[in-house]
Amino acid sequence: MIELTKEQLRQLQKIELEMLEEVDRICKKNNIRYTIIGGTLLGAVRHGGFIPWDDDADVAMLRSEYEKFCKVCERELNKDKFYFQNIDNTQGYRWGYAKLRRKDTLFIRKYQEHMPYEQGVFLDIFPIDATPDNFFLRQIHDFKCFCVRKLLWSEVGKIAERNAIKRRLYIILSKIPEEKVKKAYRNLILKKNSSTTNVVRTLTFPAPRKLRGYYRRWFTETALIKFEDKMFYGVKDYEGWLTYEFGDYKKLPPIEKQKTHPVSKIKLI
């Protein structure tokens, strides 16, 4: 595996910042609401930019905004610099969220060397979907999300999983035709997705145990926040979201957890 130097990591972050600016440009031009999320929002609040050891960037949009963004990208994206991948436009793509990637780069995570699509430096764009407000129904929906997540992950899990029994299960799951797996993912999207539930989530990521999701208002009430020397939209109640997601978010993790993701191949501009 490749251990990134400080110079490589910083160059990687600059490329991701460039992609954040591209998402922001497209969203502003087309009146699409988005928010930086995850470690990107944490970095903005705690560090004023990237977490020093972070090697990716995250953006989230409610499903209706996400679908609009995917369509707009076909005509608005600067294709001289970037390309856009999602579960609908890329054969062999196994993620329930989109990736904006930088052309002329390479950034391959460990155990994903065999994936049959181009893998440049990326920014993740997460669709945020409705999940039932009723707690019991939400548990059922959460279990369905878990099953589909494992189906999607199986193509990587059949190599990455260390447990022999689980690895064998992933091998079996990976043989299910891609289109059937993608159909199962699409069936998770609730019809009342637009505005009627108070609880939302990313379908193919584990949801926090407390609520099995997030409050919708965190994705509808946004405000500009400084990230590096730029301004992007983030969760207005960032303190509430960060506390819910990370607990004592102001406290740095121990040194041994301040690591980048394992990478096997990398080429930067």
C-alpha positions in Angstrom: 0.0 0.0 0.0 1.1 3.6 -0.6 1.6 5.9 2.3 0.9 9.4 1.1 3.5 12.1 1.8 2.4 15.4 3.3 2.9 17.0 -0.1 0.8 14.4 -1.9 -2.0 14.7 0.7 -2.1 18.4 0.3 -2.1 18.2 -3.4 -4.9 15.7 -3.2 -6.9 18.1 -1.0 -6.4 20.9 -3.5 -7.9 18.8 -6.2 -10.8 18.0 -4.0 -11.3 21.7 -3.2 -11.4 22.3 -7.0 -14.2 19.7 -7.3 -16.1 21.3 -4.4 -15.9 24.6 -6.2 -17.3 22.9 -9.3 -20.3 21.4 -7.4 -20.9 24.8 -5.8 -20.8 26.5 -9.2 -23.3 24.1 -10.7 -25.6 24.2 -7.7 -25.7 28.0 -7.6 -26.3 28.4 -11.3 -29.2 25.9 -11.2 -30.7 26.7 -7.7 -29.8 23.3 -6.2 -29.5 23.1 -2.4 -26.5 21.2 -1.1 -24.5 20.9 2.1 -21.0 19.8 2.9 -21.2 16.9 5.3 -19.2 14.3 7.2 -15.5 15.0 7.7 -15.7 18.0 5.4 -18.2 19.8 7.6 -16.2 18.7 10.7 -13.0 20.0 9.1 -14.7 23.4 8.3 -15.8 23.9 11.9 -12.8 22.4 13.7 -9.9 23.2 11.4 -11.2 25.9 9.0 -10.8 23.5 6.1 -9.7 20.0 5.5 -9.0 17.8 8.5 -5.2 17.6 8.3 -5.2 13.8 7.6 -8.4 13.7 5.5 -8.2 12.4 1.9 -11.7 12.9 0.7 -14.6 15.4 0.6 -18.3 14.9 1.1 -21.4 16.7 -0.2 -25.1 15.8 0.5 -28.4 16.7 -1.2 -32.0 15.7 -0.6 -33.1 13.2 -3.2 -35.0 15.7 -5.3 -32.0 18.0 -5.4 -29.6 15.1 -6.1 -31.7 13.9 -9.1 -31.7 17.4 -10.5 -28.0 17.7 -10.0 -27.4 14.4 -11.8 -29.4 15.6 -14.9 -27.8 19.1 -14.8 -24.3 17.5 -14.8 -24.9 16.1 -18.2 -24.8 19.6 -19.7 -23.2 21.8 -17.1 -20.1 19.9 -15.9 -16.7 21.1 -17.1 -15.9 17.9 -19.0 -12.4 19.2 -19.8 -11.5 18.7 -16.1 -14.1 16.4 -14.5 -16.3 13.3 -15.1 -19.3 12.2 -13.1 -20.2 8.6 -12.0 -23.4 7.2 -10.5 -25.2 4.0 -10.3 -27.2 4.8 -13.5 -24.5 6.0 -15.8 -21.5 3.8 -15.0 -21.4 0.0 -15.7 -20.0 -1.9 -12.7 -20.5 1.0 -10.3 -21.4 -0.4 -6.9 -22.2 2.7 -4.7 -25.5 4.2 -3.9 -24.1 7.7 -4.2 -22.3 9.6 -6.9 -18.7 10.5 -7.4 -17.3 13.6 -9.2 -13.8 12.7 -10.4 -10.9 14.7 -11.7 -9.6 13.7 -15.1 -5.9 12.8 -15.6 -5.7 11.5 -12.0 -5.7 8.1 -10.4 -6.8 7.3 -6.8 -7.5 3.6 -6.2 -8.5 2.5 -2.8 -7.3 -0.9 -1.4 -9.3 -3.9 -2.6 -10.9 -1.8 -5.5 -8.2 -2.4 -8.1 -10.5 -4.8 -10.0 -13.5 -2.5 -10.3 -14.3 -2.0 -14.0 -14.5 1.8 -14.2 -12.2 4.7 -14.2 -11.0 5.7 -10.7 -9.6 9.3 -10.5 -9.5 11.5 -7.4 -13.0 11.9 -6.3 -15.6 13.8 -4.3 -18.6 11.9 -2.9 -22.1 13.3 -3.5 -24.7 11.6 -1.2 -28.4 11.5 -1.9 -30.4 12.0 1.3 -33.6 9.9 1.3 -36.7 9.7 3.3 -37.1 6.9 5.9 -40.4 6.3 7.8 -41.1 8.5 10.8 -42.8 5.5 12.5 -39.9 3.9 14.5 -41.0 0.3 13.9 -41.3 0.9 10.1 -38.0 2.7 10.2 -36.4 -0.4 11.7 -37.7 -2.5 8.8 -36.5 0.0 6.3 -33.1 0.1 8.0 -32.8 -3.7 7.6 -33.6 -3.5 3.9 -31.0 -0.8 3.6 -28.5 -3.1 5.3 -29.2 -6.0 2.9 -28.9 -3.9 -0.2 -25.7 -2.3 1.2 -24.1 -5.8 1.5 -25.3 -6.7 -2.0 -23.6 -3.6 -3.4 -20.5 -4.1 -1.3 -20.1 -7.8 -2.2 -17.9 -7.1 -5.2 -15.4 -5.5 -2.9 -16.2 -7.6 0.1 -15.4 -10.9 -1.7 -11.7 -9.7 -1.6 -11.6 -7.3 1.4 -13.4 -9.5 4.0 -11.0 -11.3 6.2 -13.5 -13.7 7.7 -13.6 -16.8 5.5 -17.3 -17.5 6.0 -18.3 -13.9 5.3 -16.0 -13.7 2.4 -17.6 -16.8 0.9 -21.0 -15.2 1.4 -19.9 -12.1 -0.4 -18.6 -14.3 -3.3 -22.1 -15.8 -3.6 -23.8 -12.4 -3.4 -21.5 -10.9 -6.0 -22.8 -13.4 -8.6 -26.3 -11.8 -8.5 -26.7 -9.8 -11.8 -25.8 -6.2 -11.5 -29.1 -4.9 -12.7 -31.1 -6.9 -10.1 -28.9 -5.4 -7.4 -29.4 -1.9 -8.7 -33.1 -2.5 -8.9 -33.1 -3.5 -5.2 -31.4 -0.3 -4.4 -33.9 1.8 -6.4 -36.8 0.0 -4.5 -35.5 1.5 -1.3 -36.3 5.0 -2.4 -39.6 5.8 -0.8 -42.4 7.4 -3.0 -43.1 10.1 -0.3 -39.4 11.1 -0.6 -39.9 14.8 -1.4 -40.9 16.4 1.8 -43.3 14.4 4.1 -41.0 12.6 6.5 -39.0 14.3 9.3 -36.3 11.6 9.3 -33.9 11.1 6.4 -30.8 9.1 5.7 -28.2 7.9 3.2 -29.7 4.6 2.1 -26.4 2.7 1.6 -24.5 4.0 4.6 -25.1 2.8 8.2 -27.5 5.2 9.9 -26.8 6.4 13.5 -28.3 4.1 16.0 -30.0 6.8 18.0 -32.5 7.7 15.3 -31.6 5.4 12.4 -31.3 8.6 10.4 -31.1 12.3 10.6 -33.5 15.2 10.9 -34.6 16.5 7.6 -34.1 20.1 8.7 -30.3 19.6 8.8 -30.4 19.3 5.0 -33.0 22.0 4.3 -31.6 24.8 6.6 -28.2 25.6 5.3 -25.8 28.6 5.6 -22.5 29.6 4.1 -19.4 28.4 6.1 -15.7 29.0 5.4 -13.7 26.0 4.2 -10.1 26.7 3.4 -10.3 30.2 1.9 -13.7 29.5 0.1 -17.3 29.7 1.2 -19.6 26.7 0.8 -23.0 25.8 2.1 -23.1 23.7 5.2 -25.7 22.6 7.9 -26.9 25.8 9.6 -27.2 24.0 12.9 -23.7 22.5 12.5 -23.2 22.2 16.2 -26.3 20.0 16.6 -25.4 17.9 13.6 -21.7 17.4 14.5 -22.6 16.6 18.1 -25.2 14.0 16.9 -22.7 12.5 14.4 -19.4 12.6 16.3 -20.2 13.4 20.0 -17.4 15.6 21.3 -16.5 16.8 17.9 -14.0 19.4 19.1 -11.7 16.7 20.6 -9.1 15.2 18.2 -9.0 11.4 17.8 -5.9 9.6 19.1 -2.8 9.7 16.9 -3.2 6.1 15.7 -6.6 7.0 14.2 -5.4 10.1 12.3 -4.9 8.2 9.1 -5.8 8.3 5.5 -7.6 5.5 3.7 -5.4 2.7 2.3 -4.5 3.4 -1.3 -2.8 1.1 -3.8 -2.4 3.4 -6.8 -2.2 7.2 -7.0 -1.5 9.8 -9.7 -2.0 13.5 -9.1 -1.8 16.5 -11.3 
